[in-house]
Amino acid sequence: MKKNFDHCLGLLLKHEGGFVNHPKDPGGMTNLGITKVVYEAWVNRSVTEQEMRELRPEDVSPIYKAQYWDKLRADDLPSGVDWMCFDWGVNSGVSRAARALQKEVGATQDGVIGPKTIQLSANKPPKTLIEDLYDQRQAFYESLRTFETFGRGWSRRNLETLQQALLLAEDSPSYSL
């Protein structure tokens, strides 16, 4: 079992940035990529805007680990594929990222990564999976009604994630057929 979480979290936090509350963003008030709704559910209480503004990486790291990384079973995915799924899962939902991976490997697209998806992922070249996930993600973004507002940033993030994922895959050859 590999441990890419800390490295991938660092990459993710660069993408997510700091506090935002854009009126056209359906996620609403967000800091370090964590929405107010997600943070309130995590701490099991209402939080103020000031609390959201003061979030630190150590506050959000356990949320990312439990609600995204672990749900995507990223430690069991090939290096690079873990990062593609994690970043997309944070940006667009864990089940969307899981279904995209399942589509690429020929597993049942139920949005929950299980042993079959893990096995099929190990049997496909990581570079191919990474590139196919990039293409799927870009097509998804371009289909959204908010693409005109946020599309340039999403596309840049998707390309950066692709490049970073390919480097991770090169550094950790684990492909087996």
N, C-alpha and C positions, 0 to 999 in steps of 0.2 A: 504494500500500500504506500503510495507516494504522498508527499505532503507539500502540495503547491499552494495551499490556501493563503498563507501569509503573503507570498509573492503576488498572487492574483488579487488579493485584497488591496495591496498597494497600487496595483495598476487600476483597479476599479475606482478607488478613491480619487485618483487623478482624473478619471472620466467624470465622476459625479460632482466634483467641486464642492462649493460651500452652500450657503443658504440661498434658496430661491423661492419665490412665490408668484410665478407668472400667471396672469389671469387666464391665459389660454391653455395652460397645462392642467389636464384632468387630474393629475396627481396632487395638485394643490401645494401647500406649504411643505417644503422638503429641505433637508440639510444632509450633506454627505450621502445623498442618494436615498435616504430613509424618509418616507412621507410621514406626516403628522399622524395619519390614521394607523400606519404600521407601528410607529413608535408608541402610540397610546395603547395599542393592543399588547405590545411587548411589556410595557410597564404597568399595564392594567389600571390606567387612570387617565384622565384628561391632562393635557400638558399645554402650557402657554407658548405663545410665539417666542418669548424670551428663552424658554427652555429649549425650544427647537433651534434657535440661533446659537446656543451654547453647546450643542452636541459636539463630542470629540470622537476621534477614531476609535478609542477604547470603549466608547459607549455603543457604537454601532457594530463593532466587530462580532460580538456574539450573535447579533441578529443576522448578519450576513452568513455566519457559519451555520446556524441552525435553520434559518428560513430559506436559504438559497443553496449554499454549497452542499450541505448534507442532504437536502431534499433532492438535489440533482445527482447525488451519489458521485460527486466530482472526484473524490479520492480513488474511485474505481474506474474512472475514464482515462483514456490515454492523455498524456500531457499535451497541452494545446487545445485538445477537444474540451477538456475540463474548463479552460479559460473561455472558450467561445460560448459554451453553455452557461457558465456562471454569469458572464457579462450580459448576455441576452436575457437570461432569467431575471436578473435584477432590473433590466431596462424594460422588459415587456411581459414578465410573468414566468414563473418556473414551469408551468405546464406547457406554455407555448414553446419554450426552449426544449423541453423534454420531447414534445411531439415532433419538433423539427428533427432532432437527433434520431428519433424512432423512424421517421420517414426515410431518412438517409441510409439507415442500416437495415431496413426491411422488417422492423418489429411492429407489433400492434401499437397504433398511435393513441394510447390512452392517457398520455401526459404524466405518467409515473414511471420513472426509470427503475427497472427491476433487473433480475439476473439475465434474462434473455437479451435485453438491450445492452447490458454490459458485455456479454459474450459476443454479440454481433458487432459491437463497437471495436472490440479487440481484433476482429478479423478483417477490418477494412483499413487501408492506409490512412493514418491520421491526417496527412496533408490533404488527401481527397475529402475526408469528412470536414475538415476545417474550411476548405474552399467552398464546398457545397452548403455548409451552414451559413457562410458569408452571403452567398447568393440568395438563399432563402430569406435571410434576415433583411437584406436590402429590398427584395421584392415586397416583403411585409411592410416595411417602412413606407415605401412608395405608394402602397395601397391606402394608407391612412389619410383621413381628411385634414389632419394637422401637419401633413408633410410640408406644405408650403411655409408654415411657420417654423417648424423644428427640423425639417429634412436635412438641411445642410449640416447641422450638428450631429444628427443621427448617422448620416452617411460618413462623416469624418470619424466618428467613434467606431463604426463598423469596420472601416478600413484599418484604423489603428489596432483594433482587436484582432483582425485577420493577421496583420503583420506580426504582432506580439505572439499570437498563437502558433504561427509557423515557426518562430524562433524557439518557443518552448518545445515543440514537437521535434525539432532538429537536435536540441540538447538532451532529449530523453527518448532515444529510439526504443520503442517497446512493441512495435508492430510484429504480429506473428500470424502466419497462415498455415 
